[in-house]
Amino acid sequence: MAFEENQDRLNERMHVCIGILAAMDCGAQVFAAAQAADSPAEARAALQRLHLTLKDDARAIIGIRSDVYQLDETQARLVLDLRLCRYIRSERASVVAEITDLVSRLRIGQ
């Protein structure tokens, strides 16, 4: 039971990190969509409609073939809650490192 709960938490965290990385890789698109919205709910919906492009390294780590990624409601909400400093290029490396670690841990558990 504890093993499954841990796997679930790792999968949830990976899901969040993928959304953050997608938003970081498409910062201008994300900012424009959020800035054009009249409310947080509109901003969240606008982010969910975006077709974000993941960079090659992210797709390779995650194992996603398509380069187009759409945020779900949870990811969009968390992206809107991020502080601007999370979009700094050096922060991307820490998110990629976390995703790499999560992928490794999830593969070990399978």
C-alpha positions in Angstrom: 0.0 0.0 0.0 2.7 2.5 1.0 4.6 1.7 -2.3 1.5 2.5 -4.4 1.0 5.7 -2.5 4.6 6.7 -3.1 4.3 5.9 -6.8 1.1 8.0 -6.9 2.9 10.9 -5.3 5.8 10.6 -7.7 3.4 10.5 -10.7 1.5 13.6 -9.4 4.8 15.5 -8.9 6.0 14.5 -12.3 2.7 15.7 -13.9 3.1 19.1 -12.1 6.8 19.4 -13.2 6.0 18.6 -16.8 3.4 21.4 -16.8 5.9 23.8 -15.3 8.6 22.9 -17.8 6.1 23.3 -20.7 5.2 26.8 -19.4 8.9 27.7 -18.9 9.7 26.6 -22.5 6.9 28.7 -23.9 7.1 31.7 -21.5 6.1 34.4 -24.0 3.0 32.5 -25.0 2.0 31.8 -21.4 2.6 35.4 -20.3 0.6 36.7 -23.2 -2.4 34.4 -22.5 -2.4 35.3 -18.8 -2.0 39.0 -19.4 -4.9 39.1 -21.9 -7.3 37.4 -19.4 -9.7 39.5 -17.3 -9.8 37.0 -14.4 -7.8 34.2 -12.9 -10.4 31.7 -14.2 -10.1 33.1 -17.7 -6.3 33.0 -17.5 -6.5 29.3 -16.4 -8.8 28.5 -19.3 -6.6 30.4 -21.7 -3.5 28.4 -20.6 -5.4 25.2 -21.0 -6.2 26.1 -24.6 -2.5 26.8 -25.5 -0.6 24.3 -27.6 2.8 24.5 -25.9 6.0 23.1 -27.5 8.3 21.0 -25.3 11.9 21.2 -26.1 13.7 18.0 -27.4 15.5 17.3 -24.1 12.2 17.4 -22.2 10.4 15.1 -24.6 13.3 12.7 -24.5 13.4 12.6 -20.7 9.6 12.2 -20.3 9.2 9.9 -23.2 6.6 12.0 -25.0 6.7 11.7 -28.8 4.6 14.8 -29.6 6.2 18.2 -29.2 2.8 19.8 -28.5 1.6 19.7 -24.9 -1.5 21.1 -23.3 -1.8 21.9 -19.7 -4.7 20.5 -17.7 -6.6 22.5 -15.0 -4.2 21.6 -12.2 -1.1 22.4 -14.2 -2.6 25.7 -15.4 -3.5 26.7 -11.9 0.0 25.9 -10.6 1.6 27.8 -13.4 -0.4 30.9 -12.6 0.7 30.6 -9.0 4.4 30.4 -9.9 6.6 33.4 -9.1 8.2 35.0 -12.1 11.7 33.9 -11.0 10.7 30.3 -11.8 10.9 31.3 -15.5 14.6 32.2 -15.3 16.7 30.0 -17.6 18.8 28.6 -14.7 15.6 27.4 -13.0 14.8 25.3 -16.0 17.8 23.1 -15.3 16.6 22.4 -11.8 13.1 21.4 -13.1 14.7 19.1 -15.8 16.9 17.6 -13.1 13.8 16.9 -10.9 11.9 15.3 -13.8 14.9 13.1 -14.6 15.1 12.0 -11.0 11.3 11.3 -10.9 11.5 9.3 -14.1 14.4 7.2 -12.7 12.5 6.6 -9.4 9.3 5.6 -11.2 11.2 3.2 -13.5 12.8 1.6 -10.5 9.4 1.1 -8.9 7.9 -0.6 -11.9 
